[in-house]
């Protein structure tokens, strides 16, 4: 998974080298003075401000204000391969009054033109990650002409996006147009959770949580049905090994039974690697733009896999017991019960449909409402790698042109224990100022992108690999 693109800069005299993400979704330069704090949607970055010479892509920018971070938010920077972020957004979103580095270079007359361009290499086997040109465009990294759209608000690189269309989607996402941001610091394609849910369903993706839930249905529902007739309901989940201890509505976290572990661990070990990689990419987007999920998990979280397994299995079992009790009362067969509980698992899909369906469950006994709080709905949507060629192409309308993404472009391959897992590159994100779409590296990797500061516009053209990076132009190899 191409999750991080970064390149070198130098700070000070003599220059000390750092690797940073060149990020059009922010406007400050910081690395791992005056105190400062940058507030993100789900955390804050704090430390001290300094000023020194910035060496960047062959440029020498004097008196660049930058932040030296001492605390960092969330998972975004855990195990990161970069030392900081160089923001390339507009001055409006820069904190502490700092002039963004590119604008500082413009003020000092260091650039041939008031624009910069990105080509991102999406070949994960290549050590050459891409090319950024400061003050120009490398013609070898695109074909055809750029399609230009005006910047609608000079803060992020925001523009008006047209419909997002896909076969099987009755109503296009972003129907009639909506605001979007071109963001080189975001790995994914993020949009309103209800729209992303519909897209993921149309491409045949299935929530990792839903898959876990269905695995539990296949292995445990027959046992639960048998136990319900033999003992009090609050003892059933403990007896089948899915809850270590139960007392009314309160569950204590402890070690799973060996039987439950033997069933869940092989599946969870594969999914866990995917979720961990996905979580870092998703957290980066949520931290920047803020995220207001309509539903949140209410049980205590834990970083250990056994605790995570315990939560999932125990929550599932308690939900299933209440639902199965009602089904048996209505004289339903085992096959009917399994089908209906699997249908409940399908509600744990991508955020949007789960929210709608859970609202309907409010008419059922209160114990069944626990399904709505059972899992975090923001996880990855998994697809079968073998079915990529049969999946549809997705169309994004920008400036009157349709920009197509193939399954190979919008599906991400993640290594999970030596085995490739495929996940959708779409992330449900409900931001406070929304609805908003963020076109990250999944899109920019397919389309060479020019950020024209002087013309207040963005241009997209078909990306091309081109030759090795030129040494004749101010640039940074990613």
C-alpha positions as CSV (number, residue, x, y, z in Angstrom):
1,X,0.0,0.0,0.0
2,X,1.5,3.4,-1.1
3,X,0.6,5.1,2.2
4,X,3.3,7.7,2.7
5,X,5.1,9.9,0.1
6,X,7.9,12.0,1.6
7,X,11.1,13.7,0.5
8,X,14.2,15.6,1.9
9,X,14.6,19.1,3.1
10,X,17.4,20.9,4.9
11,X,17.1,23.2,7.9
12,X,19.9,25.5,9.2
13,X,23.4,26.3,8.2
14,X,25.0,23.9,7.6
15,X,21.8,22.2,6.6
16,X,20.5,19.3,8.7
17,X,18.5,16.8,6.6
18,X,14.9,15.8,7.4
19,X,12.3,13.8,5.5
20,X,8.9,15.4,5.4
21,X,5.5,14.9,3.7
22,X,4.8,17.6,1.1
23,X,1.3,18.2,2.0
24,X,-1.3,20.4,0.2
25,X,-3.8,19.8,3.0
26,X,-2.0,22.0,5.5
27,X,0.1,25.2,5.5
28,X,2.7,24.8,8.3
29,X,6.2,23.4,8.3
30,X,7.0,21.3,11.4
31,X,9.5,18.7,12.4
32,X,10.1,16.0,15.2
33,X,11.5,29.5,20.7
34,X,7.9,30.4,21.0
35,X,5.3,27.9,22.1
36,X,2.7,26.9,19.5
37,X,-0.2,24.5,19.1
38,X,-1.8,23.2,15.9
39,X,-5.3,21.9,16.5
40,X,-6.4,19.0,14.4
41,X,-9.9,17.4,14.3
42,X,-9.0,14.7,16.9
43,X,-5.9,16.0,18.6
44,X,-3.3,18.7,18.7
45,X,0.4,19.1,17.8
46,X,2.4,21.3,20.1
47,X,6.0,22.5,20.6
48,X,8.2,25.5,19.8
49,X,8.7,27.8,16.8
50,X,12.1,28.5,15.3
51,X,13.3,30.4,12.2
52,X,16.2,29.4,9.9
53,X,17.2,28.7,6.3
54,X,15.1,26.1,4.5
55,X,16.8,24.2,1.7
56,X,14.2,22.6,-0.5
57,X,14.4,21.2,-3.9
58,X,17.4,23.3,-4.9
59,X,16.0,26.5,-3.3
60,X,17.4,28.3,-0.3
61,X,14.6,30.1,1.6
62,X,15.7,32.5,4.2
63,X,14.1,33.0,7.6
64,X,11.5,30.3,7.3
65,X,9.4,29.9,10.4
66,X,8.9,26.3,11.4
67,X,7.7,24.3,14.4
68,X,9.7,21.8,16.4
69,X,7.1,19.4,17.8
70,X,7.2,17.9,21.2
71,X,3.8,16.2,21.2
72,X,1.9,14.6,18.3
73,X,-1.7,13.5,18.0
74,X,-3.2,10.1,17.2
75,X,-1.9,7.1,15.2
76,X,-0.8,9.4,12.3
77,X,2.8,9.6,13.5
78,X,3.2,6.1,15.0
79,X,6.0,4.2,13.2
80,X,6.1,7.0,10.6
81,X,9.0,7.0,8.2
82,X,9.0,10.8,8.0
83,X,10.2,13.5,10.3
84,X,7.6,16.1,9.8
85,X,5.2,17.8,7.4
86,X,5.8,20.7,5.0
87,X,2.4,22.3,4.3
88,X,1.7,23.6,0.8
89,X,-1.8,25.0,1.4
90,X,-2.8,28.6,1.5
91,X,-1.8,31.1,4.2
92,X,-5.3,31.3,5.5
93,X,-5.0,27.9,7.4
94,X,-1.4,28.5,8.6
95,X,-1.3,28.9,12.4
96,X,0.9,31.4,14.3
97,X,0.9,33.7,11.3
98,X,3.7,31.7,9.6
99,X,4.1,32.1,5.9
100,X,3.9,28.7,4.1
101,X,7.3,27.8,2.6
102,X,6.1,27.9,-1.0
103,X,4.6,31.4,-0.5
104,X,7.9,32.4,1.3
105,X,9.8,31.3,-1.8
106,X,7.5,33.3,-4.0
107,X,8.0,36.4,-1.8
108,X,11.8,36.0,-2.1
109,X,11.7,35.7,-5.9
110,X,13.1,32.2,-6.0
111,X,10.7,30.6,-8.5
112,X,10.3,30.7,-12.2
113,X,6.5,30.5,-12.0
114,X,4.0,30.7,-9.1
115,X,3.0,27.0,-9.3
116,X,4.1,23.5,-8.3
117,X,3.2,20.1,-9.6
118,X,3.1,16.5,-8.4
119,X,3.6,13.1,-10.0
120,X,3.2,10.2,-7.6
121,X,4.6,6.8,-8.6
122,X,2.0,4.1,-7.7
123,X,4.4,1.2,-8.4
124,X,5.1,-0.2,-4.9
125,X,8.1,-2.2,-6.1
126,X,9.9,1.0,-7.2
127,X,12.2,2.9,-4.8
128,X,11.4,6.0,-6.7
129,X,8.3,7.4,-5.2
130,X,7.6,10.3,-7.5
131,X,8.5,13.9,-8.3
132,X,7.5,17.3,-7.1
133,X,8.5,20.3,-9.2
134,X,8.6,23.8,-7.6
135,X,8.0,26.6,-10.0
136,X,7.3,24.4,-13.1
137,X,5.9,21.3,-14.7
138,X,7.7,18.2,-15.9
139,X,6.1,17.4,-19.3
140,X,7.4,13.8,-19.2
141,X,5.1,12.9,-16.3
142,X,1.7,13.5,-18.0
143,X,0.0,13.0,-21.4
144,X,-2.6,15.1,-23.1
145,X,-3.7,18.4,-21.7
146,X,-4.5,19.5,-18.1
147,X,-8.1,20.1,-17.2
148,X,-8.3,23.2,-15.1
149,X,-10.8,24.1,-12.3
150,X,-10.7,27.3,-10.2
151,X,-10.0,27.2,-6.5
152,X,-13.2,28.0,-4.8
153,X,-11.7,28.8,-1.4
154,X,-8.0,29.6,-0.8
155,X,-7.4,27.7,2.4
156,X,-7.1,24.0,1.4
157,X,-6.8,23.4,-2.3
158,X,-10.6,23.3,-2.7
159,X,-12.6,23.1,-5.9
160,X,-16.0,22.1,-7.2
161,X,-16.3,18.3,-8.0
162,X,-19.0,17.0,-10.2
163,X,-20.8,13.6,-10.0
164,X,-19.0,10.4,-8.9
165,X,-20.6,7.7,-11.0
166,X,-20.4,3.9,-10.9
167,X,-22.5,1.2,-12.5
168,X,-25.0,-0.1,-10.0
169,X,-25.2,3.2,-8.1
170,X,-28.7,4.5,-8.6
171,X,-27.9,8.0,-7.5
172,X,-24.3,9.3,-8.2
173,X,-22.2,10.3,-5.2
174,X,-21.7,14.1,-5.0
175,X,-24.9,14.3,-7.1
176,X,-25.1,17.7,-8.8
177,X,-21.7,18.7,-7.6
178,X,-20.0,19.3,-4.2
179,X,-16.9,20.8,-2.7
180,X,-13.7,18.7,-2.8
181,X,-10.0,19.1,-1.8
182,X,-6.9,17.8,-3.6
183,X,-4.7,16.6,-0.8
184,X,-1.2,15.1,-1.3
185,X,-1.0,14.4,2.4
186,X,-4.0,12.0,2.4
187,X,-3.6,8.4,1.2
188,X,-7.2,7.7,0.6
189,X,-10.4,8.9,-1.1
190,X,-12.6,10.2,1.7
191,X,-16.2,11.3,1.5
192,X,-19.5,11.4,3.4
193,X,-20.1,8.0,5.0
194,X,-23.5,7.4,3.4
195,X,-22.1,8.0,-0.1
196,X,-19.0,5.9,0.6
197,X,-21.2,3.1,1.9
198,X,-23.1,3.0,-1.4
199,X,-19.9,3.0,-3.4
200,X,-18.4,0.2,-1.4
201,X,-21.6,-1.8,-1.8
202,X,-21.6,-1.2,-5.6
203,X,-18.0,-2.4,-6.0
204,X,-18.7,-5.6,-4.0
205,X,-16.7,-4.7,-1.0
206,X,-17.6,-6.0,2.5
207,X,-16.8,-4.6,5.9
208,X,-14.1,-6.4,7.8
209,X,-16.3,-6.2,10.8
210,X,-19.2,-7.7,8.9
211,X,-16.9,-10.6,7.8
212,X,-16.0,-11.2,11.4
213,X,-19.6,-11.2,12.4
214,X,-20.5,-13.7,9.7
215,X,-17.7,-16.0,10.8
216,X,-19.2,-16.0,14.3
217,X,-22.6,-16.8,12.9
218,X,-21.4,-19.9,11.1
219,X,-19.5,-21.3,14.1
220,X,-21.6,-20.3,17.0
221,X,-25.3,-19.8,16.2
222,X,-26.1,-23.5,16.4
223,X,-24.4,-23.8,19.8
224,X,-26.2,-20.7,21.1
225,X,-29.6,-22.1,20.0
226,X,-28.9,-25.3,21.9
227,X,-27.7,-23.5,25.0
228,X,-30.7,-21.2,25.2
229,X,-33.0,-24.1,26.0
230,X,-30.6,-25.5,28.7
231,X,-29.6,-22.5,30.9
232,X,-30.4,-18.9,31.8
233,X,-29.8,-16.5,29.0
234,X,-27.1,-14.6,30.9
235,X,-25.0,-17.7,31.0
236,X,-25.2,-18.7,27.4
237,X,-22.3,-16.6,26.0
238,X,-20.0,-17.7,28.8
239,X,-20.8,-21.4,28.2
240,X,-20.0,-21.2,24.5
241,X,-16.7,-19.4,25.2
242,X,-17.5,-16.0,23.7
243,X,-17.8,-14.1,27.0
244,X,-15.3,-14.8,29.8
245,X,-17.8,-13.6,32.4
246,X,-21.2,-12.1,32.3
247,X,-23.3,-10.3,34.9
248,X,-26.5,-8.7,33.7
249,X,-25.4,-6.1,31.2
250,X,-21.9,-5.7,32.5
251,X,-19.0,-7.7,30.9
252,X,-15.6,-8.0,32.4
253,X,-12.6,-8.1,30.0
254,X,-10.3,-11.1,30.5
255,X,-8.7,-13.9,28.5
256,X,-10.7,-15.7,25.8
257,X,-11.5,-19.4,26.2
258,X,-9.1,-21.6,24.2
259,X,-12.0,-22.8,22.0
260,X,-13.0,-19.3,21.0
261,X,-9.4,-18.4,20.3
262,X,-8.8,-21.4,18.1
263,X,-11.8,-20.3,15.9
264,X,-11.3,-16.5,15.8
265,X,-7.5,-16.0,15.9
266,X,-6.7,-17.3,12.3
267,X,-9.3,-14.9,10.8
268,X,-8.5,-12.0,13.1
269,X,-4.7,-12.3,12.6
270,X,-5.3,-11.7,8.9
271,X,-7.8,-8.9,9.3
272,X,-5.8,-7.2,12.2
273,X,-2.8,-6.4,9.9
274,X,-5.1,-4.8,7.4
275,X,-7.0,-2.8,10.0
276,X,-3.7,-1.6,11.6
277,X,-2.4,-0.3,8.3
278,X,-5.8,1.1,7.4
279,X,-6.1,2.8,10.8
280,X,-3.0,4.8,10.3
281,X,-4.1,6.1,6.9
282,X,-7.6,6.8,8.1
283,X,-6.5,8.5,11.3
284,X,-4.4,10.9,9.2
285,X,-7.5,12.0,7.4
286,X,-9.8,12.2,10.4
287,X,-7.2,14.1,12.5
288,X,-6.9,16.8,9.8
289,X,-10.5,17.4,8.8
290,X,-12.3,16.3,12.0
291,X,-14.7,13.4,12.1
292,X,-18.1,13.2,13.7
293,X,-19.4,9.6,13.5
294,X,-23.1,9.3,14.1
295,X,-22.5,6.1,16.2
296,X,-19.6,5.2,18.4
297,X,-18.6,2.1,20.2
298,X,-19.5,2.3,23.8
299,X,-17.5,-0.5,25.3
300,X,-13.9,-0.2,26.6
301,X,-11.3,-0.4,23.9
302,X,-8.0,-2.2,24.2
303,X,-4.9,-2.4,22.0
304,X,-4.4,-6.2,22.5
305,X,-5.8,-8.6,20.0
306,X,-7.3,-10.8,22.6
307,X,-9.2,-7.9,24.1
308,X,-10.4,-6.9,20.7
309,X,-11.5,-10.5,19.9
310,X,-13.2,-10.6,23.3
311,X,-15.2,-7.4,22.6
312,X,-16.3,-8.6,19.1
313,X,-17.2,-12.1,20.2
314,X,-18.9,-11.2,23.4
315,X,-20.9,-8.3,21.9
316,X,-22.0,-10.5,19.0
317,X,-23.1,-13.3,21.3
318,X,-25.2,-11.0,23.6
319,X,-26.9,-9.5,20.6
320,X,-27.4,-12.9,19.0
321,X,-29.0,-14.4,22.2
322,X,-31.6,-11.7,22.4
323,X,-32.4,-12.0,18.7
324,X,-32.5,-15.8,18.6
325,X,-34.8,-15.8,21.7
326,X,-37.3,-13.8,19.7
327,X,-36.8,-16.0,16.6
328,X,-37.4,-19.2,18.5
329,X,-40.5,-17.7,20.1
330,X,-41.8,-17.2,16.5
331,X,-41.0,-20.8,15.6
332,X,-38.3,-20.0,13.1
333,X,-35.9,-22.7,11.8
334,X,-32.2,-22.8,12.2
335,X,-31.7,-21.9,8.6
336,X,-34.0,-18.9,8.9
337,X,-32.3,-17.7,12.1
338,X,-28.8,-18.0,10.6
339,X,-29.9,-16.0,7.6
340,X,-31.5,-13.3,9.7
341,X,-28.5,-13.0,12.0
342,X,-26.2,-12.8,9.0
343,X,-28.4,-10.0,7.7
344,X,-27.7,-8.2,11.0
345,X,-24.0,-8.6,10.2
346,X,-24.6,-6.9,6.9
347,X,-25.7,-3.8,8.8
348,X,-22.2,-3.5,10.1
349,X,-21.2,-2.0,6.7
350,X,-19.2,1.1,6.2
351,X,-21.1,3.5,8.4
352,X,-24.0,4.7,6.2
353,X,-26.4,1.7,6.0
354,X,-25.6,0.6,9.5
355,X,-26.8,4.0,10.8
356,X,-30.1,3.7,8.8
357,X,-30.7,0.1,9.8
358,X,-29.9,0.6,13.5
359,X,-32.5,3.3,13.6
360,X,-35.1,0.7,12.7
361,X,-33.9,-1.6,15.4
362,X,-35.0,0.9,18.1
363,X,-38.5,-0.5,17.8
364,X,-37.1,-3.9,19.0
365,X,-36.2,-4.8,22.6
366,X,-33.5,-2.6,24.1
367,X,-31.0,-5.5,24.4
368,X,-30.9,-5.8,20.6
369,X,-30.0,-2.1,20.3
370,X,-26.5,-3.2,21.4
371,X,-25.9,-4.1,17.8
372,X,-25.7,-0.4,17.0
373,X,-22.9,0.1,19.4
374,X,-21.2,-3.2,18.7
375,X,-18.4,-2.1,16.5
376,X,-16.6,1.0,15.1
377,X,-18.1,1.5,11.7
378,X,-15.0,3.3,10.3
379,X,-13.0,0.2,9.4
380,X,-11.8,-1.1,6.0
381,X,-14.0,-2.5,3.3
382,X,-12.5,-5.6,2.0
383,X,-12.7,-7.0,-1.5
384,X,-11.5,-10.3,-3.1
385,X,-8.2,-9.7,-4.9
386,X,-9.1,-12.3,-7.5
387,X,-12.2,-10.3,-8.5
388,X,-10.5,-7.0,-9.3
389,X,-10.9,-7.4,-13.1
390,X,-14.6,-7.9,-12.7
391,X,-15.1,-4.8,-10.6
392,X,-16.4,-1.5,-12.2
393,X,-14.6,1.6,-13.2
394,X,-15.5,4.7,-11.2
395,X,-15.9,8.1,-12.9
396,X,-15.1,11.5,-11.2
397,X,-16.3,14.6,-13.1
398,X,-14.0,17.5,-12.8
399,X,-14.2,20.6,-15.0
400,X,-16.5,18.9,-17.4
401,X,-14.2,15.9,-18.0
402,X,-14.7,12.4,-16.7
403,X,-11.6,11.1,-14.8
404,X,-11.7,7.3,-14.5
405,X,-10.3,5.2,-11.7
406,X,-10.0,1.4,-12.4
407,X,-10.2,-1.2,-9.7
408,X,-6.4,-1.6,-9.8
409,X,-6.2,2.1,-8.9
410,X,-8.9,2.5,-6.2
411,X,-8.3,-0.8,-4.5
412,X,-5.3,-1.0,-2.1
413,X,-3.2,-4.1,-1.6
414,X,-2.0,-4.6,2.0
415,X,0.5,-7.3,3.1
416,X,-1.0,-9.1,6.0
417,X,1.3,-11.8,7.4
418,X,2.8,-12.6,4.0
419,X,-0.6,-12.7,2.3
420,X,-2.0,-9.9,0.2
421,X,-5.4,-8.5,1.3
422,X,-7.3,-6.0,-0.8
423,X,-9.3,-3.1,0.6
424,X,-11.3,-0.3,-0.9
425,X,-9.5,3.0,-1.1
426,X,-12.7,4.8,-0.1
427,X,-13.1,6.1,3.5
428,X,-16.3,7.3,5.1
429,X,-15.7,10.7,6.6
430,X,-18.3,13.1,8.1
431,X,-16.6,16.4,8.7
432,X,-18.1,19.3,10.8
433,X,-18.1,21.6,7.7
434,X,-19.3,18.8,5.3
435,X,-20.3,17.3,3.1
436,X,-16.8,17.3,1.6
437,X,-14.8,14.9,-0.6
438,X,-11.0,14.6,-0.2
439,X,-9.1,13.4,-3.2
440,X,-5.9,12.0,-1.9
441,X,-3.0,9.9,-3.3
442,X,-5.4,7.3,-4.8
443,X,-6.6,10.0,-7.3
444,X,-3.5,12.1,-7.5
445,X,-1.4,9.0,-8.3
446,X,-3.6,8.4,-11.3
447,X,-3.6,12.0,-12.5
448,X,-0.7,14.4,-12.6
449,X,-1.7,17.4,-10.6
450,X,-0.6,21.1,-10.9
451,X,-1.3,23.5,-8.1
452,X,-1.3,27.0,-9.6
453,X,-1.0,29.5,-6.8
454,X,-0.8,32.6,-9.2
455,X,-3.8,31.5,-11.2
456,X,-5.7,30.1,-8.2
457,X,-6.6,26.9,-10.0
458,X,-5.8,23.2,-10.1
459,X,-5.0,21.1,-13.2
460,X,-5.3,17.4,-13.7
461,X,-3.9,15.3,-16.6
462,X,-3.3,11.6,-17.2
463,X,-0.1,10.6,-15.3
464,X,2.9,9.0,-17.1
465,X,5.9,7.3,-15.6
466,X,8.4,9.3,-17.6
467,X,12.2,9.0,-17.2
468,X,14.3,9.3,-14.0
469,X,14.0,12.6,-12.2
470,X,15.6,15.6,-13.9
471,X,18.4,17.5,-12.1
472,X,17.7,20.7,-14.1
473,X,14.5,21.8,-12.3
474,X,13.9,22.7,-8.6
475,X,12.4,19.5,-7.3
476,X,12.2,17.0,-4.6
477,X,12.3,13.3,-5.3
478,X,9.7,11.5,-3.2
